[in-house]
């Protein structure tokens, strides 16, 4: 029996001292980071550089890396037909004495900001038609490619077993949870990871093969607090979301909202419950 990997101590990079990490990245990439514009998230950091690029830094425990490694952003550089920042260079190292890896990637700096500062939107960003055209072209191009990588949404490798278990716990009325089609997906397509009004997709560390409709369901689900935006996502990605796999992926997303840890003040909760009831009904027919 293979021994399980040691679990890393969880830290919040929004509160953790990171100056030593920033200095190491500057030395290894031979770049200077703009600390005044440093973006701090729970497990990643981001900064402009003096040479007009962007550096993304992430900390990840061994148990969240897996056999395929942890170079998704670098591996995504071979994808074609997708609007995304150009990958330039990267560096990775182990945190001394801990089952933890750090990785820093230097990328092209895109002009537009993220559509939202978090995964969810609470008002319509009023994106131009050209934005939706670029989204469709990029997701269609991504789905047409092939990769041995497996997607890791929320840093967890997605499998049929995981989908079955997750849906079975929250929506036990669905008899058949088999995924019919797998295709490459970004696997974290939230409103924080799409730029606008000039379209681009960022943060490719978790991309890989996933059930059809995962990306569309993630973008749609995070727009449910803004019905007009959720409807627009559904309209634009209709083929994915109306497929059987797409409906399962919508429920896979909704399970995190309406499941046992539902938060009554969550603006997504009421529309999520309504959509979940509709989707379960459609899949039971």
Secondary structure as UniProt FT lines:
FT   TURN            13..15
FT   HELIX           19..29
FT   HELIX           35..37
FT   STRAND          39..40
FT   STRAND          44..49
FT   TURN            50..51
FT   STRAND          53..61
FT   HELIX           62..64
FT   TURN            67..68
FT   HELIX           72..75
FT   HELIX           76..78
FT   STRAND          87..94
FT   TURN            96..97
FT   STRAND          100..108
FT   HELIX           129..143
FT   HELIX           153..155
FT   HELIX           160..170
FT   TURN            172..173
FT   STRAND          182..185
FT   TURN            191..192
FT   STRAND          194..195
FT   TURN            196..199
FT   STRAND          200..201
FT   TURN            205..206
FT   STRAND          208..211
FT   TURN            212..213
FT   HELIX           214..221
FT   TURN            222..225
FT   HELIX           227..236
FT   HELIX           238..241
FT   HELIX           244..258
FT   TURN            260..261
FT   TURN            264..265
FT   TURN            267..268
FT   HELIX           269..284
//
